[in-house]
Amino acid sequence: MPMTLKEILAAKGSHVYTIHPDATLQDVVEELVQHNIGALMVCRRDPGEGREEILGIITERDILRRCAFSEHPLRSVRVEEAMSRNLIVAHPDYTVEQAMQLMTNNRIRHLPVVVDGRLVGIKKVLDFRQTSFGQGLDSRSRTEGATRFVEGNMPIRPDAQDL
């Protein structure tokens, strides 16, 4: 039976680091470095309901793009101005293959996992390395498979269902 995101979240953990849209890009850099991660989910807490509203994601690449095209210091740019808004998300019941296909088709490295509008985890390409690429493969084969996936050179199976 194919492995699901739910199983990966259970095995690898489901903690998600978040940041408020009014924070600065300098705040993002400090959080990314402190936690040794590549992305933060951008969320705003709804005081009425007590849950977080998912607004977007801010990644290392978003910051690099902003630096390349703006002379403003990171301390003067709010997360809301640089974050990616059109999120591609997955459900915990997605298989690893479905998640990888979604990431490949949309050329993304981080995939938020959401249930009923609630963020329950985030998975990155390397989280799949030891699961789908790793089953029955040696270390070199896993690395080559992960590299092909990251570069977008993984073949699309003709029998894969549309998500």
OpenMM code with the backbone's topology and positions (N, CA, C; nanometers):
from openmm import Vec3, app, unit

residues = "MET PRO MET THR LEU LYS GLU ILE LEU ALA ALA LYS GLY SER HIS VAL TYR THR ILE HIS PRO ASP ALA THR LEU GLN ASP VAL VAL GLU GLU LEU VAL GLN HIS ASN ILE GLY ALA LEU MET VAL CYS ARG ARG ASP PRO GLY GLU GLY ARG GLU GLU ILE LEU GLY ILE ILE THR GLU ARG ASP ILE LEU ARG ARG CYS ALA PHE SER GLU HIS PRO LEU ARG SER VAL ARG VAL GLU GLU ALA MET SER ARG ASN LEU ILE VAL ALA HIS PRO ASP TYR THR VAL GLU GLN ALA MET GLN LEU MET THR ASN ASN ARG ILE ARG HIS LEU PRO VAL VAL VAL ASP GLY ARG LEU VAL GLY ILE LYS LYS VAL LEU ASP PHE ARG GLN THR SER PHE GLY GLN GLY LEU ASP SER ARG SER ARG THR GLU GLY ALA THR ARG PHE VAL GLU GLY ASN MET PRO ILE ARG PRO ASP ALA GLN ASP LEU".split()
positions = [
    Vec3(0.0841, -0.1185, 0.0000),
    Vec3(0.0000, 0.0000, 0.0000),
    Vec3(0.0885, 0.1247, 0.0000),
    Vec3(0.0577, 0.2240, -0.0836),
    Vec3(0.1419, 0.3436, -0.0929),
    Vec3(0.1428, 0.4245, 0.0375),
    Vec3(0.2573, 0.4823, 0.0671),
    Vec3(0.2717, 0.5638, 0.1870),
    Vec3(0.2009, 0.6976, 0.1679),
    Vec3(0.1366, 0.7476, 0.2729),
    Vec3(0.0644, 0.8744, 0.2662),
    Vec3(0.1380, 0.9837, 0.3426),
    Vec3(0.0969, 1.1073, 0.3182),
    Vec3(0.1545, 1.2196, 0.3915),
    Vec3(0.1250, 1.2079, 0.5411),
    Vec3(0.0092, 1.1540, 0.5736),
    Vec3(-0.0273, 1.1342, 0.7145),
    Vec3(0.0779, 1.0485, 0.7848),
    Vec3(0.1242, 0.9437, 0.7177),
    Vec3(0.2247, 0.8555, 0.7758),
    Vec3(0.3596, 0.9268, 0.7903),
    Vec3(0.3935, 1.0077, 0.6920),
    Vec3(0.5198, 1.0821, 0.6989),
    Vec3(0.5135, 1.1854, 0.8114),
    Vec3(0.3996, 1.2540, 0.8241),
    Vec3(0.3835, 1.3510, 0.9326),
    Vec3(0.3966, 1.2824, 1.0679),
    Vec3(0.3394, 1.1642, 1.0811),
    Vec3(0.3483, 1.0908, 1.2069),
    Vec3(0.4925, 1.0499, 1.2371),
    Vec3(0.5663, 1.0103, 1.1336),
    Vec3(0.7031, 0.9632, 1.1524),
    Vec3(0.8036, 1.0766, 1.1683),
    Vec3(0.7881, 1.1812, 1.0891),
    Vec3(0.8882, 1.2884, 1.0868),
    Vec3(0.8469, 1.4119, 1.1660),
    Vec3(0.7225, 1.4165, 1.2090),
    Vec3(0.6755, 1.5318, 1.2851),
    Vec3(0.5932, 1.6257, 1.1998),
    Vec3(0.5077, 1.7014, 1.2675),
    Vec3(0.4164, 1.7895, 1.1951),
    Vec3(0.4302, 1.9353, 1.2360),
    Vec3(0.5332, 1.9679, 1.3133),
    Vec3(0.5493, 2.1073, 1.3558),
    Vec3(0.5724, 2.1982, 1.2348),
    Vec3(0.5053, 2.3128, 1.2358),
    Vec3(0.5194, 2.4099, 1.1275),
    Vec3(0.5586, 2.5438, 1.1890),
    Vec3(0.6638, 2.6026, 1.1378),
    Vec3(0.7043, 2.7359, 1.1822),
    Vec3(0.6265, 2.8391, 1.1019),
    Vec3(0.5735, 2.9371, 1.1714),
    Vec3(0.4926, 3.0402, 1.1057),
    Vec3(0.5462, 3.1784, 1.1387),
    Vec3(0.4988, 3.2748, 1.0607),
    Vec3(0.5349, 3.4147, 1.0849),
    Vec3(0.4152, 3.5007, 1.0462),
    Vec3(0.4039, 3.6146, 1.1096),
    Vec3(0.2934, 3.7083, 1.0851),
    Vec3(0.3239, 3.7914, 0.9600),
    Vec3(0.2227, 3.8279, 0.8844),
    Vec3(0.2460, 3.9040, 0.7602),
    Vec3(0.3054, 4.0427, 0.7834),
    Vec3(0.2936, 4.0965, 0.9035),
    Vec3(0.3510, 4.2287, 0.9330),
    Vec3(0.4974, 4.2221, 0.9756),
    Vec3(0.5505, 4.1020, 0.9954),
    Vec3(0.6926, 4.0881, 1.0286),
    Vec3(0.7749, 4.1352, 0.9088),
    Vec3(0.9035, 4.1568, 0.9316),
    Vec3(0.9911, 4.2016, 0.8229),
    Vec3(1.0681, 4.0835, 0.7646),
    Vec3(1.1270, 4.1065, 0.6484),
    Vec3(1.2089, 4.0016, 0.5880),
    Vec3(1.3317, 3.9720, 0.6739),
    Vec3(1.3787, 4.0696, 0.7496),
    Vec3(1.4892, 4.0444, 0.8432),
    Vec3(1.4443, 3.9446, 0.9495),
    Vec3(1.3201, 3.9589, 0.9967),
    Vec3(1.2652, 3.8627, 1.0934),
    Vec3(1.2620, 3.7226, 1.0327),
    Vec3(1.2235, 3.7149, 0.9053),
    Vec3(1.2178, 3.5854, 0.8369),
    Vec3(1.3570, 3.5230, 0.8321),
    Vec3(1.4551, 3.6004, 0.7904),
    Vec3(1.5917, 3.5486, 0.7807),
    Vec3(1.6372, 3.4949, 0.9161),
    Vec3(1.6105, 3.5692, 1.0221),
    Vec3(1.6514, 3.5258, 1.1559),
    Vec3(1.5824, 3.3949, 1.1955),
    Vec3(1.4551, 3.3813, 1.1634),
    Vec3(1.3813, 3.2581, 1.1949),
    Vec3(1.4335, 3.1399, 1.1124),
    Vec3(1.4566, 3.1638, 0.9842),
    Vec3(1.5065, 3.0566, 0.8980),
    Vec3(1.6411, 3.0059, 0.9481),
    Vec3(1.7286, 3.0980, 0.9852),
    Vec3(1.8608, 3.0596, 1.0347),
    Vec3(1.8490, 2.9892, 1.1701),
    Vec3(1.7701, 3.0444, 1.2589),
    Vec3(1.7553, 2.9865, 1.3930),
    Vec3(1.7053, 2.8422, 1.3883),
    Vec3(1.6119, 2.8152, 1.2993),
    Vec3(1.5513, 2.6820, 1.2937),
    Vec3(1.6089, 2.5939, 1.1824),
    Vec3(1.7051, 2.6481, 1.1062),
    Vec3(1.7694, 2.5756, 0.9972),
    Vec3(1.6653, 2.5199, 0.8991),
    Vec3(1.5781, 2.6077, 0.8528),
    Vec3(1.4710, 2.5704, 0.7605),
    Vec3(1.4742, 2.6619, 0.6386),
    Vec3(1.3947, 2.6304, 0.5373),
    Vec3(1.3949, 2.7078, 0.4140),
    Vec3(1.2678, 2.7845, 0.3864),
    Vec3(1.1676, 2.7700, 0.4740),
    Vec3(1.0406, 2.8379, 0.4492),
    Vec3(0.9627, 2.8538, 0.5790),
    Vec3(0.8801, 2.9569, 0.5811),
    Vec3(0.7870, 2.9803, 0.6913),
    Vec3(0.6483, 2.9993, 0.6324),
    Vec3(0.5503, 2.9434, 0.6970),
    Vec3(0.4124, 2.9687, 0.6573),
    Vec3(0.3733, 3.1055, 0.7127),
    Vec3(0.3035, 3.1829, 0.6326),
    Vec3(0.2583, 3.3155, 0.6755),
    Vec3(0.1137, 3.3003, 0.7203),
    Vec3(0.0897, 3.3304, 0.8485),
    Vec3(-0.0424, 3.3104, 0.9071),
    Vec3(-0.0807, 3.4294, 0.9943),
    Vec3(-0.2103, 3.4493, 1.0035),
    Vec3(-0.2649, 3.5523, 1.0924),
    Vec3(-0.3642, 3.4820, 1.1841),
    Vec3(-0.3500, 3.5055, 1.3139),
    Vec3(-0.4405, 3.4438, 1.4113),
    Vec3(-0.5725, 3.5185, 1.4110),
    Vec3(-0.6800, 3.4421, 1.3997),
    Vec3(-0.8149, 3.4974, 1.4053),
    Vec3(-0.8576, 3.4990, 1.5519),
    Vec3(-0.8635, 3.6182, 1.6138),
    Vec3(-0.8947, 3.6236, 1.7565),
    Vec3(-1.0334, 3.5696, 1.7898),
    Vec3(-1.1264, 3.5825, 1.6983),
    Vec3(-1.2621, 3.5343, 1.7229),
    Vec3(-1.2704, 3.3833, 1.7297),
    Vec3(-1.2010, 3.3165, 1.6371),
    Vec3(-1.2065, 3.1713, 1.6314),
    Vec3(-1.0881, 3.1047, 1.6998),
    Vec3(-0.9817, 3.1819, 1.7240),
    Vec3(-0.8648, 3.1259, 1.7884),
    Vec3(-0.7798, 3.0364, 1.7002),
    Vec3(-0.8047, 3.0380, 1.5700),
    Vec3(-0.7227, 2.9580, 1.4801),
    Vec3(-0.6495, 3.0482, 1.3826),
    Vec3(-0.5494, 2.9910, 1.3191),
    Vec3(-0.4685, 3.0689, 1.2270),
    Vec3(-0.5245, 3.0635, 1.0859),
    Vec3(-0.5251, 3.1799, 1.0220),
    Vec3(-0.5635, 3.1889, 0.8816),
    Vec3(-0.4349, 3.1798, 0.7995),
    Vec3(-0.4308, 3.0881, 0.7051),
    Vec3(-0.3129, 3.0700, 0.6196),
    Vec3(-0.3188, 3.1735, 0.5082),
    Vec3(-0.2156, 3.2579, 0.5005),
    Vec3(-0.2118, 3.3632, 0.4000),
    Vec3(-0.1150, 3.3341, 0.2861),
    Vec3(-0.0107, 3.2577, 0.3147),
    Vec3(0.0899, 3.2310, 0.2123),
    Vec3(0.2106, 3.1618, 0.2715),
    Vec3(0.3186, 3.1672, 0.1958),
    Vec3(0.4452, 3.1077, 0.2377),
    Vec3(0.5565, 3.2033, 0.1972),
    Vec3(0.6597, 3.2108, 0.2805),
    Vec3(0.7774, 3.2918, 0.2473),
    Vec3(0.8977, 3.1975, 0.2501),
    Vec3(0.9709, 3.1945, 0.1396),
    Vec3(1.0832, 3.1019, 0.1268),
    Vec3(1.2128, 3.1790, 0.1060),
    Vec3(1.3216, 3.1055, 0.1132),
    Vec3(1.4522, 3.1650, 0.0855),
    Vec3(1.4530, 3.2293, -0.0530),
    Vec3(1.3925, 3.1635, -0.1479),
    Vec3(1.3891, 3.2169, -0.2851),
    Vec3(1.3102, 3.3472, -0.2932),
    Vec3(1.2010, 3.3580, -0.2179),
    Vec3(1.1249, 3.4831, -0.2164),
    Vec3(1.2139, 3.5984, -0.1683),
    Vec3(1.2945, 3.5709, -0.0671),
    Vec3(1.3833, 3.6740, -0.0132),
    Vec3(1.4913, 3.7100, -0.1148),
    Vec3(1.5486, 3.6092, -0.1790),
    Vec3(1.6507, 3.6366, -0.2807),
    Vec3(1.5950, 3.7187, -0.3966),
    Vec3(1.4727, 3.6850, -0.4408),
    Vec3(1.4101, 3.7638, -0.5478),
    Vec3(1.3935, 3.9085, -0.5046),
    Vec3(1.3485, 3.9275, -0.3829),
    Vec3(1.3263, 4.0635, -0.3323),
    Vec3(1.4586, 4.1400, -0.3273),
    Vec3(1.5636, 4.0733, -0.2821),
    Vec3(1.6957, 4.1383, -0.2754),
    Vec3(1.7460, 4.1749, -0.4148),
    Vec3(1.7204, 4.0895, -0.5120),
    Vec3(1.7688, 4.1121, -0.6477),
    Vec3(1.6999, 4.2298, -0.7155),
    Vec3(1.5739, 4.2550, -0.6808),
    Vec3(1.4967, 4.3564, -0.7510),
    Vec3(1.4577, 4.4762, -0.6659),
    Vec3(1.5127, 4.4865, -0.5472),
    Vec3(1.4787, 4.5979, -0.4597),
    Vec3(1.6018, 4.6427, -0.3829),
    Vec3(1.6130, 4.7713, -0.3646),
    Vec3(1.7261, 4.8243, -0.2877),
    Vec3(1.6876, 4.8496, -0.1424),
    Vec3(1.5654, 4.8202, -0.1063),
    Vec3(1.5198, 4.8421, 0.0312),
    Vec3(1.5835, 4.7400, 0.1249),
    Vec3(1.6253, 4.7828, 0.2428),
    Vec3(1.6815, 4.6878, 0.3399),
    Vec3(1.5740, 4.5888, 0.3873),
    Vec3(1.6181, 4.4703, 0.4233),
    Vec3(1.5249, 4.3661, 0.4670),
    Vec3(1.4383, 4.4114, 0.5843),
    Vec3(1.4912, 4.4979, 0.6674),
    Vec3(1.4151, 4.5467, 0.7840),
    Vec3(1.2975, 4.6359, 0.7438),
    Vec3(1.2973, 4.6851, 0.6217),
    Vec3(1.1899, 4.7768, 0.5812),
    Vec3(1.0842, 4.7101, 0.4919),
    Vec3(1.1012, 4.5823, 0.4630),
    Vec3(1.0067, 4.5124, 0.3760),
    Vec3(0.9265, 4.4134, 0.4607),
    Vec3(0.7956, 4.4265, 0.4539),
    Vec3(0.7085, 4.3360, 0.5298),
    Vec3(0.6910, 4.2037, 0.4551),
    Vec3(0.6727, 4.0990, 0.5312),
    Vec3(0.6534, 3.9649, 0.4747),
    Vec3(0.5412, 3.9660, 0.3716),
    Vec3(0.4337, 4.0334, 0.4038),
    Vec3(0.3163, 4.0398, 0.3166),
    Vec3(0.3505, 4.0893, 0.1762),
    Vec3(0.4552, 4.1715, 0.1650),
    Vec3(0.4943, 4.2282, 0.0365),
    Vec3(0.5759, 4.1304, -0.0492),
    Vec3(0.6323, 4.0283, 0.0121),
    Vec3(0.7239, 3.9395, -0.0604),
    Vec3(0.6792, 3.7937, -0.0639),
    Vec3(0.5792, 3.7584, 0.0132),
    Vec3(0.5394, 3.6174, 0.0243),
    Vec3(0.4708, 3.5676, -0.1028),
    Vec3(0.4705, 3.4369, -0.1180),
    Vec3(0.3948, 3.3724, -0.2254),
    Vec3(0.2544, 3.3487, -0.1721),
    Vec3(0.1551, 3.3910, -0.2494),
    Vec3(0.0166, 3.3850, -0.2028),
    Vec3(-0.0632, 3.2678, -0.2584),
    Vec3(-0.0372, 3.2298, -0.3785),
    Vec3(-0.1152, 3.1235, -0.4424),
    Vec3(-0.0609, 2.9878, -0.4006),
    Vec3(-0.1045, 2.9433, -0.2847),
    Vec3(-0.0516, 2.8203, -0.2282),
    Vec3(-0.1042, 2.6959, -0.2992),
    Vec3(-0.0139, 2.6042, -0.3175),
    Vec3(-0.0479, 2.4694, -0.3596),
    Vec3(-0.0424, 2.3879, -0.2311),
    Vec3(-0.1509, 2.3200, -0.1978),
    Vec3(-0.1554, 2.2454, -0.0725),
    Vec3(-0.1944, 2.1004, -0.0985),
    Vec3(-0.1687, 2.0176, 0.0010),
    Vec3(-0.2033, 1.8755, -0.0061),
    Vec3(-0.2871, 1.8384, 0.1154),
    Vec3(-0.3525, 1.7257, 0.1052),
    Vec3(-0.4299, 1.6681, 0.2151),
    Vec3(-0.3474, 1.5532, 0.2732),
    Vec3(-0.3592, 1.5250, 0.4014),
    Vec3(-0.2803, 1.4168, 0.4611),
    Vec3(-0.3024, 1.2794, 0.3959),
    Vec3(-0.4151, 1.2603, 0.3301),
    Vec3(-0.4420, 1.1314, 0.2665),
    Vec3(-0.3742, 1.1159, 0.1300),
    Vec3(-0.3109, 1.2219, 0.0799),
    Vec3(-0.2380, 1.2097, -0.0465),
    Vec3(-0.1249, 1.1091, -0.0288),
    Vec3(-0.0988, 1.0342, -0.1334),
    Vec3(0.0169, 0.9448, -0.1307),
    Vec3(0.1426, 1.0280, -0.1563),
    Vec3(0.2554, 0.9690, -0.1236),
    Vec3(0.3827, 1.0358, -0.1509),
    Vec3(0.3938, 1.0649, -0.3004),
    Vec3(0.3530, 0.9703, -0.3822),
    Vec3(0.3604, 0.9896, -0.5266),
    Vec3(0.2735, 1.1073, -0.5714),
    Vec3(0.1522, 1.1184, -0.5181),
    Vec3(0.0655, 1.2308, -0.5529),
    Vec3(0.1291, 1.3628, -0.5099),
    Vec3(0.1861, 1.3648, -0.3905),
    Vec3(0.2497, 1.4872, -0.3402),
    Vec3(0.3689, 1.5262, -0.4271),
    Vec3(0.4512, 1.4286, -0.4629),
    Vec3(0.5669, 1.4576, -0.5480),
    Vec3(0.5228, 1.5065, -0.6846),
    Vec3(0.4182, 1.4468, -0.7383),
    Vec3(0.3669, 1.4892, -0.8679),
    Vec3(0.3177, 1.6340, -0.8606),
    Vec3(0.2474, 1.6665, -0.7542),
    Vec3(0.1968, 1.8015, -0.7334),
    Vec3(0.3121, 1.9016, -0.7242),
    Vec3(0.4161, 1.8645, -0.6510),
    Vec3(0.5318, 1.9517, -0.6354),
    Vec3(0.6072, 1.9674, -0.7676),
    Vec3(0.6219, 1.8587, -0.8412),
    Vec3(0.6909, 1.8635, -0.9698),
    Vec3(0.6137, 1.9492, -1.0695),
    Vec3(0.4846, 1.9246, -1.0806),
    Vec3(0.4024, 1.9992, -1.1765),
    Vec3(0.4001, 2.1483, -1.1476),
    Vec3(0.4088, 2.1851, -1.0206),
    Vec3(0.4014, 2.3262, -0.9816),
    Vec3(0.5370, 2.3865, -0.9483),
    Vec3(0.6425, 2.3053, -0.9632),
    Vec3(0.7802, 2.3494, -0.9400),
    Vec3(0.7961, 2.4174, -0.8041),
    Vec3(0.7517, 2.3453, -0.6997),
    Vec3(0.7640, 2.3955, -0.5627),
    Vec3(0.8450, 2.2969, -0.4800),
    Vec3(0.9060, 2.3466, -0.3745),
    Vec3(0.9877, 2.2630, -0.2870),
    Vec3(0.9222, 2.2371, -0.1520),
    Vec3(0.8235, 2.3179, -0.1167),
    Vec3(0.7549, 2.3054, 0.0124),
    Vec3(0.6061, 2.2879, -0.0122),
    Vec3(0.5476, 2.1896, 0.0539),
    Vec3(0.4073, 2.1575, 0.0321),
    Vec3(0.3328, 2.1597, 0.1659),
    Vec3(0.2542, 2.2648, 0.1891),
    Vec3(0.1735, 2.2688, 0.3121),
    Vec3(0.0676, 2.1586, 0.3076),
    Vec3(0.0444, 2.0983, 0.4226),
    Vec3(-0.0574, 1.9948, 0.4352),
    Vec3(-0.1712, 2.0552, 0.5165),
    Vec3(-0.2908, 2.0540, 0.4579),
    Vec3(-0.4042, 2.1276, 0.5144),
    Vec3(-0.5275, 2.0370, 0.5223),
    Vec3(-0.6013, 2.0507, 0.6323),
    Vec3(-0.7295, 1.9822, 0.6494),
    Vec3(-0.8324, 2.0863, 0.6915),
    Vec3(-0.9383, 2.1006, 0.6133),
    Vec3(-1.0461, 2.1960, 0.6439),
    Vec3(-0.9932, 2.3361, 0.6754),
    Vec3(-0.8965, 2.3819, 0.5950),
    Vec3(-0.8406, 2.5151, 0.6137),
    Vec3(-0.7424, 2.5267, 0.7291),
    Vec3(-0.7136, 2.4166, 0.7963),
    Vec3(-0.6219, 2.4158, 0.9113),
    Vec3(-0.4891, 2.3530, 0.8697),
    Vec3(-0.3815, 2.4240, 0.8971),
    Vec3(-0.2469, 2.3780, 0.8644),
    Vec3(-0.2070, 2.2661, 0.9609),
    Vec3(-0.1763, 2.1479, 0.9068),
    Vec3(-0.1407, 2.0353, 0.9930),
    Vec3(0.0030, 1.9894, 0.9729),
    Vec3(0.0723, 2.0486, 0.8768),
    Vec3(0.2111, 2.0120, 0.8531),
    Vec3(0.2618, 2.0767, 0.7260),
    Vec3(0.3893, 2.0594, 0.7026),
    Vec3(0.4501, 2.1041, 0.5768),
    Vec3(0.5587, 2.0036, 0.5437),
    Vec3(0.5650, 1.9648, 0.4199),
    Vec3(0.6649, 1.8682, 0.3775),
    Vec3(0.7506, 1.9304, 0.2685),
    Vec3(0.8757, 1.8948, 0.2709),
    Vec3(0.9683, 1.9430, 0.1689),
    Vec3(1.0176, 1.8245, 0.0883),
    Vec3(1.0765, 1.8513, -0.0243),
    Vec3(1.1214, 1.7473, -0.1150),
    Vec3(1.2053, 1.6425, -0.0421),
    Vec3(1.2975, 1.6858, 0.0408),
    Vec3(1.3878, 1.5909, 0.1056),
    Vec3(1.3170, 1.5006, 0.2053),
    Vec3(1.1988, 1.5403, 0.2531),
    Vec3(1.1225, 1.4527, 0.3424),
    Vec3(1.0812, 1.3250, 0.2711),
    Vec3(1.0710, 1.3318, 0.1395),
    Vec3(1.0288, 1.2158, 0.0624),
    Vec3(1.1460, 1.1265, 0.0243),
    Vec3(1.2657, 1.1764, 0.0409),
    Vec3(1.3847, 1.1052, -0.0049),
    Vec3(1.3935, 0.9639, 0.0523),
    Vec3(1.3744, 0.9497, 0.1816),
    Vec3(1.3895, 0.8177, 0.2431),
    Vec3(1.2608, 0.7366, 0.2394),
    Vec3(1.1544, 0.7966, 0.1928),
    Vec3(1.0300, 0.7207, 0.1860),
    Vec3(1.0142, 0.6603, 0.0481),
    Vec3(0.9732, 0.7407, -0.0489),
    Vec3(0.9474, 0.6846, -0.1812),
    Vec3(1.0755, 0.6475, -0.2544),
    Vec3(1.1763, 0.7343, -0.2464),
    Vec3(1.3001, 0.7039, -0.3168),
    Vec3(1.3788, 0.5970, -0.2424),
    Vec3(1.3557, 0.5868, -0.1128),
    Vec3(1.4399, 0.5027, -0.0300),
    Vec3(1.3975, 0.3595, -0.0177),
    Vec3(1.2773, 0.3251, -0.0518),
    Vec3(1.2313, 0.1886, -0.0315),
    Vec3(1.3031, 0.0941, -0.1261),
    Vec3(1.3926, 0.0151, -0.0679),
    Vec3(1.4628, -0.0855, -0.1460),
    Vec3(1.5764, -0.0313, -0.2308),
    Vec3(1.6159, 0.0931, -0.2114),
    Vec3(1.7229, 0.1505, -0.2924),
    Vec3(1.8441, 0.1805, -0.2062),
    Vec3(1.9609, 0.1756, -0.2690),
    Vec3(2.0813, 0.2128, -0.1967),
    Vec3(2.0915, 0.3649, -0.1892),
    Vec3(2.1862, 0.4138, -0.1123),
    Vec3(2.2004, 0.5577, -0.0880),
    Vec3(2.2217, 0.6360, -0.2170),
    Vec3(2.3050, 0.5853, -0.3063),
    Vec3(2.3323, 0.6561, -0.4321),
    Vec3(2.2053, 0.6669, -0.5172),
    Vec3(2.1275, 0.5596, -0.5259),
    Vec3(2.0038, 0.5616, -0.6042),
    Vec3(1.9035, 0.6593, -0.5448),
    Vec3(1.8950, 0.6641, -0.4110),
    Vec3(1.8036, 0.7591, -0.3457),
    Vec3(1.8446, 0.9017, -0.3799),
    Vec3(1.9754, 0.9291, -0.3726),
    Vec3(2.0247, 1.0636, -0.4013),
    Vec3(1.9977, 1.1017, -0.5463),
    Vec3(2.0226, 1.0105, -0.6382),
    Vec3(1.9977, 1.0393, -0.7795),
    Vec3(1.8491, 1.0629, -0.8050),
    Vec3(1.7637, 0.9841, -0.7423),
    Vec3(1.6197, 1.0017, -0.7581),
    Vec3(1.5735, 1.1352, -0.7038),
    Vec3(1.6238, 1.1726, -0.5873),
    Vec3(1.5867, 1.3015, -0.5284),
    Vec3(1.6358, 1.4155, -0.6158),
    Vec3(1.7566, 1.4027, -0.6713),
    Vec3(1.8112, 1.5069, -0.7581),
    Vec3(1.7252, 1.5232, -0.8832),
    Vec3(1.6861, 1.4120, -0.9460),
    Vec3(1.5992, 1.4201, -1.0645),
    Vec3(1.4680, 1.4890, -1.0294),
    Vec3(1.4136, 1.4576, -0.9112),
    Vec3(1.2870, 1.5184, -0.8703),
    Vec3(1.3023, 1.6691, -0.8519),
    Vec3(1.4060, 1.7118, -0.7796),
    Vec3(1.4282, 1.8539, -0.7536),
    Vec3(1.4489, 1.9296, -0.8840),
    Vec3(1.5191, 1.8690, -0.9785),
    Vec3(1.5454, 1.9349, -1.1066),
    Vec3(1.4267, 1.9286, -1.2018),
    Vec3(1.3220, 1.8576, -1.1620),
    Vec3(1.2039, 1.8466, -1.2478),
    Vec3(1.2196, 1.7458, -1.3593),
    Vec3(1.3164, 1.6539, -1.3453),
    Vec3(1.3422, 1.5554, -1.4486),
    Vec3(1.2844, 1.4182, -1.4179),
    Vec3(1.1928, 1.4134, -1.3238),
    Vec3(1.1325, 1.2851, -1.2900),
    Vec3(1.0209, 1.2572, -1.3896),
    Vec3(1.0195, 1.1394, -1.4493),
    Vec3(0.9147, 1.1104, -1.5487),
    Vec3(0.7774, 1.1089, -1.4835),
    Vec3(0.6797, 1.1549, -1.5581),
    Vec3(0.5412, 1.1538, -1.5122),
    Vec3(0.4797, 1.0219, -1.5581),
    Vec3(0.4267, 0.9469, -1.4638),
    Vec3(0.3644, 0.8192, -1.4970),
    Vec3(0.2357, 0.8432, -1.5740),
    Vec3(0.2154, 0.7725, -1.6855),
    Vec3(0.0928, 0.7926, -1.7634),
    Vec3(-0.0319, 0.7474, -1.6884),
    Vec3(-0.0171, 0.6583, -1.5877),
    Vec3(-0.1330, 0.6107, -1.5156),
    Vec3(-0.1614, 0.6890, -1.3873),
    Vec3(-0.0810, 0.7938, -1.3614),
    Vec3(-0.1020, 0.8739, -1.2406),
    Vec3(-0.2324, 0.9520, -1.2546),
    Vec3(-0.3098, 0.9504, -1.1492),
    Vec3(-0.4387, 1.0201, -1.1529),
    Vec3(-0.4181, 1.1694, -1.1343),
    Vec3(-0.5074, 1.2465, -1.1942),
    Vec3(-0.5041, 1.3908, -1.1744),
    Vec3(-0.5415, 1.4212, -1.0317),
    Vec3(-0.4766, 1.5202, -0.9764),
    Vec3(-0.5075, 1.5588, -0.8385),
    Vec3(-0.6159, 1.6576, -0.8432),
] * unit.nanometer
topology = app.Topology()
chain = topology.addChain("A")
for resn in residues:
    res = topology.addResidue(resn, chain)
    for name in ("N", "CA", "C"):
        topology.addAtom(name, app.Element.getBySymbol(name[0]), res)
